[in-house]
Amino acid sequence: MKTFTLKVLAFKLAMLLTLGAVLFSVVACSKNDRNKYVEVWHSLSGTGQQAVQEIIADYNKVLEQNGEVIRVKEFKYASGTVLEQSITNGVAEGVGPDVVFHFPTFADNFLQDDFLLDMSPYFDMDKLKEEIEPSAYNDATGYRKQGLYSVGLYASGPVIYFNEKLMDSYVEQGIPKPDSENLTWQQIEEYSALVSQKLDKPGFGYSNPMDFALFLMLQNGSDMISADRKSADFGDNDKAAKQAFEYIKRNVNNGNFQQPPTAAGEYMSDYFKNSEFPIFLGGTSDYAFFPSGTDANGNPTPGLNLEEIAVMPIAGSQGFDSADSDNANRFQLWNRSAFAFKSEENRERVTSEFVKFLTNAENSAKLSIGMGNASPYRQNILKDNQAYQEFLQSVRGKPTAVMSSVMENAYLPPPLSGVEIMRKQIEKAIKEWINPNANRDLQTILNDARDEINRELNRG
């Protein structure tokens, strides 16, 4: 196996210092067993992991019927962070995975050193392009090298939640509801300001300032990364970033918006389900945590009646000075993909055929249901999949159905490691800017963020 370059070794060492050494060999197969198994590494749990296990069992039956000796075997890691370190260690030592379920932006770290497997020879690329969403196809084929280096598994994304019962009580206090059919950020600001003025409490909350800022930037002229993939894109004259940052800071400082908690184990979804504000920008997966339940000690926890929560697509930027008329309702998906590593020819064949089996329309629907997320396949392809349609019509699938109804507005940035650096730099920048004690001007903050992003985009 090839050796890592210095930049990937540096990446490996940084993770070691952060997390401490993890002996991946304890979890994965030994070198002596590797000829027996194609290894699938992931960090899924619950019904998602159960779906993976069923798909692997079905594929192993196919291998047996075809007289193949090798089988597919899963290895589950405790978290995405542990998974990333284990992959880095394993690849460096020559005993890494064959297939991984994770972010395409993470996969790019290995493509730069020619470790990733191009699976396009095993797929009908024209058919794949016709059947999956355009954003999913671009994500699968948009790497820095031509080929198919990952295939989408499932995706979540942002939606807006209304606590209808709480908002109805506010109407009685002279605070009318915003227009839920054509919701804009201006309306949310106006509504939240009225709640703050009359009730001295926030009207809106969001899970993550970085994602919130990026959503606003995407709707106001930014593509995150420039067309030539060499620099960060903050909009013309940085206007998209400036407008987004100013909007968030203005409403946080005025008490209109609730800032996310910073203490470990606290989540903004808990604030929403405790009725501390009526409108919430969250993810499709947050919905499952709104009802009442029990804590780790078995004590009852408060919650909301899901029938009293309205779910709608993310608000739009119509009315903003820099609003992009073609993308005023754009939003970024949060996706997971399957990618594979190079090995010997027969092993690559079995690996690629497994990924093809895993990501066909039927199994994509099964895994997406297990995860409670959206399949990358177009709706017309899945319209006759009864299980998936029942999921979308269920209470559990309601947020995914709402997001899927506006999938034409979905955006996935290029699968480049620089995108992850951009997310981290935007998070650092927006947190600094909304801090009341910030002593640097916004342009300086954005310039520093851009320099770090551009350095990553242009390395190697």
N, C-alpha and C positions, 0 to 999 in steps of 0.2 A: 504493500500500500504506500501511496505517496506520503511525504512528510508535510507537516504544516509550515506555512510561511511564518515569518516573525510576527506579523500582525495578528494571525489567529492564535499563535502561542501567547501573545500578550493578552488577547481576549480570554484565553483559557486561564492564565495565571490570575487575572483580575477576578474571575469568578471563584477561583480557589481561595483567594484571600478573603473574599466576601462571605463565602458559605462554609469554608472548610472542606477538606477532602471528602468526597463521596466515593465509596468503592462500588463503581458501577458493576464490577464483575460479580458482586454478591447478588445482584438482581438479574442481570442478563446471563446468557449462556456462556459457558466457558469456551475457549477456542476449540476444544475437542468436540464440542457438541454443535458447532456452528454449521457443519455440513448437513445437519438434520433439520434445521429450522431456518425459516425466514423470520427475522425478529421485527416485531411491530412495537415501537415505544410510544407511549402517550401518557397523559395525566387526567384522563376522563374518569368519572366515577358515576355511581348510581345507575340510572336507566340508560345513560349514554354508554357507559362501559358494558352494560348488559347487551345493548344492541351490537357493539363491536364484537363481543364474544360470539353472538349468534351468527354474525356475518363470517367470522373466521371459521366457525364450525362448518358452515355451509361450503366455504371454499375448500376446506380440507377434505370434504367428501368428494368434491370435484377432482382434487389432486389424486385421491385414492382411486377413483374410477378411471383416471387416465394413467394409472400405473406409476405415478410419481413417488419417489421415496421421500422427498423433502416435504415438510409441513410448515404452516404458519403458526407462530406462537406470539402471544401478547406479553408485554412487560409494562406494568402500570407504575407510574412514579407519583410521589406525594403531591407535587405541585409543578406548575410550569417552570418555575425557577430551578427546581431540582432536575427536572427533565432537561433543561438547557445545559446545565453543567455536565450531566451524565452523557449527553450526546457529544459535547466538546471533548470530554475526557476519552470517551470510547473511540471516536474517530481518530484522535491523536495516537491512540495505542493500537489501532488496527482491529478493535473488537467492538466497533460501534454498531448502530442499528442498521437494518435494511430499509425500514419504513418508519416515518415519524409523522405524528399528527401535531402540527403547531403552526406558528405564523410564517407566511412566506417571507416576510422581512428578515426573520431569523435564518431561514434557509439560505438567503443570499450570502451570508457569511461564508458558507461552504462552497457555493458556486464559484466565488472568486478564486478559489484554490482547486477547482476542477474535481470536487468530490461528489457533486450531485449527478444523478442519473437523468438523462434526457429520455423520457418515456414516450415521446411522440411516435416512434416506430411501432408501438403497440396499440395506438389509438387511431380511430378514424377521425382526424382532426376537423374535417368539414362537418361531420355529424355532431361532434362535440360543440362546435361553434354554433350550430343551429339549435341545439337543445338546452344549453345553459345560458344564464343571463349574460348580457354583454360585459358587465362589470366583472363577473366571475371568469369569463374567458380571457379578458385582458389581464386579469390578475395571474392566471395560470401561464400565460404566454408572454408576459411583459417583462421578463428578466433581462439582464444586461447581455445575455447570450441567447441566440435563437434556439427555440426548443420548448418542450413541455416539461418543466421542472417541478411542478406541483399541480394538484387538482383539488378544487374546493370540496370541502366536506359539509360545512354548514356555516351559517352566519347569523349573528344577532345585530341589533342596531338600536338607534334612539327612537323613542316615542314620547309623546306628551301625555301625562296623566292628569285628569281632573278629579278631585274629591267632590263629587256632586252634592253630597249631603252638606258638607261644610260650605260650599259655594252658595247653596240655597239659603243657608242661615245668614250669609253675608248680604244676600239680596234684601233681606228684611231690614238690614242696617244701612241701606242706601248704596250698596255696591253691586251694580249690575254685572252679569256674567259677560266675558268677552265672546266674540263670535267664534264658536268652535269649528265652523265649517271652513273658514278662511283665516285661520289663526296666524298672526304675525308677531314678531318680537316687539314691535311697537305697541301692539295691543297688550301684550304681557307686561311691558313696562308700565303702561298707563294703569292697568288693573292693579298691579302690585303697588304702585305709588298710592293709589286710592286706599288699598287695604292698610298700607303703612300709615297713611295720614289719619284714617278713621279709627283704626284698631291698634295702632302702635305695634304691629307685627308684620313679618314678611308675607308677601303674596306668592312667592315663587322660590323654588329650590332646585339645585342641579347637583348631580353626583360628582362631577369632576370638572374643575375649571379649565383644564387642558382640552378636554373633548368639547366643552362648551365653546371655547375660543376658536377651535378648529372648525366647528360647525358654522359659526358666524363668518369665519374667513372664507370657507368654501362657498358660501352663498353670496359673498361680496367681492368676487373677482380673483380669489386665490385658488391655485391648483395644488398647493403644498410644495410640489417640486416642479421646476421649470421644464419646458418641453425637451430641452437638450440633456436633462437630468444632471446638470452640473451645479445647480444652485437652488436655494430655497426660494419659494414664490410667496411673497407677502402681499401680492397685488400691486397695481400701478402705484409707484411712489410709496409703497408700504401701506396704502390706504385701507386695504382689507383688514390687515392686522391692527392698525391703529383704531379703526372704527370698532372692531370686536373688543379690543382691550378697554377702550374708553366706555363702551356700553356696559361691560361687566363691572368695571370699577365704579362707575357712576351709581349703579343700582345697588351695589354692595354697600358703598359708603352712605347712601341715603336710607339704608335699612329696608329697601324694597325687596332685595333678594337675600335668602339665607345662604351663608357660606357653608360648604361641606365641613363636617367635623374632622378634626385632626387626630383625635385619640384613637389608639388601636382598638379594633373591634366595634367601632361606631360607624354607622352608615347613614347616608342621607335618606335612604328608603325607610329607615326606622322613624326618622323625623316626620316623613310624609304619612306613614301609617298611624302615627300618633296625633295626626291632624294639626300639626304645628304650622303648616301652610297649605294652601289649596291646590296649587299647580306644581307639577314636578316634571323635570326633564330627566328621564331615566332610560334604562335599557329594557329591551323586551324581556330579559330574564328577571328583572326586578319584581315583576307582577306576582311571581310565586311566593314572595316574602311578605306581601301585604296582609293576608288574612291573619287572624289571631292564631296562636300556637302555644308552644311551651319552650322554655329555655333549657340549657344543658342540665339544670337541676330538677327539671320537671315542673317548674313553676309556670303558671299561665302568663302569656304575654298579650298585650293589647293588639288589635288589628282592625282591618277594615272589611266590610262586606264587599266582595268583588263586584256585585251587581250595582253598587253605588259609585264605582270608578269608571269614568269614561276614558277611552283610549283613542288617541288621534295621532296622525302623522306629525312629525317635527314641524315647528312653526317656520314661516318664511321671512325673508328679509325685505319684502316689498315695503317701500317707503324709506329705506336707508339711502343715504347719499350715494354710496358706492355699490348698491345692490346690482347684482348681475342678473339681468332679466331672464336669461336662459337657464340660470342655475339658482334662482332665488329660493328654491325649496330643496336644494341638494343636501345630502347627508352622507356621512361616511359609515360604511359597514365595518363590523368587527368580525373578521372571518378566521376560520381554521382550515388548513389544507393538509393534504397528504403529500409528502415528498420523500424521495428515495435516494439511496447512496449507491455509488458504483461498487461492483464486485466482479466476480467472474461471470462469464456469459450466461450459463444456465441459471445461475442464481438471479441475475438481472432479469431474465425472462420471467421466472416465477414471480419475482417481486413486482414487475410491471403489470403482469396479468392479474395479480392480486389487487393492485391499486385500481385497475380497470373494473374489476368485479365489485370492489368496495364502493366505487363512485358511480356505478350505474344508477339509473333513475330509481329503481325499486329500493336498492340498499341505501341510496342517498336519502330517500324519504324515511326509511326505517331509522337511520342514525339521527336525522334531523328531529324526528318525533322524540327519540330518546333524550336528545339534548334540549328539547323545547325550543328549537331555533328554526330558521328558514333554510330550505334546500336551495342550492345554487341553480337548480333546474327551473326553466321557464314554467309558468303556470299552465300553459296549454299542454306541456308534456306530462304534468302531474294531475291533470284534471280528472283522470279516470283512476287514480290511485286512491281507493276508498279510505284507507287508513290515514293518509296524509290530509285528505279533505275533511275527515272527521276531526282530526287534530286542529285544523284551522278554525273549525266551527265550534270547538270546545271552549270552555272558560279558560283553560290553560293556554290554548293557542291563540287567544284573542289578540294580544299585542303583536305576535308574529303575522297574523292575518292582516292587521292594520298596516304594518310595515311593508308586507308583500304587495299590498294594493298600490303602493307608490314606488315600486322597485325601479321604475324608470328614472327616478331621482337619485338612485344609489350611486355611490362613488367609492372606488377603491384606489388608493394611491399606488404608484409603481412598487413592485416587490423588491425594494432596495433597503439595505441596512440603514441607509441615511434617513429613511422615514421614521425608524424607531428613535434615532437621534433627534429628529425634528420634534417628535412628540415630547421627548424629555426636555428639550430646550424650550418649547412653548410652555410646558408646565412650569419650568423654572422662571420663565419670563413673566407669565401672568400672575404667579404668586408674588413675585417681587413688586409688580406694578400695583396690585390691589392692596398691598400692605400700606396702611395709613402712614407708616414711617419711611416709606420709600424715598430715597434722596437722589435717585438718578432719573433723568428724563427718559421718556418712552423711546425716543429714537435711539439713544445709546443702548438701552436694554435690547431692542430689536436687532441692532447691529451686532451685538455680542452673540445673540442667539443664531443669527444668520452665519456668522463666521464659523461657529462650531458645526453647524449643519453642512455647510459647504466643504469644510475640511473632510468630513466623513464621506460625502458624495464623491470627492475627487481623490480619495486615497487609493493606492494600488492601481 
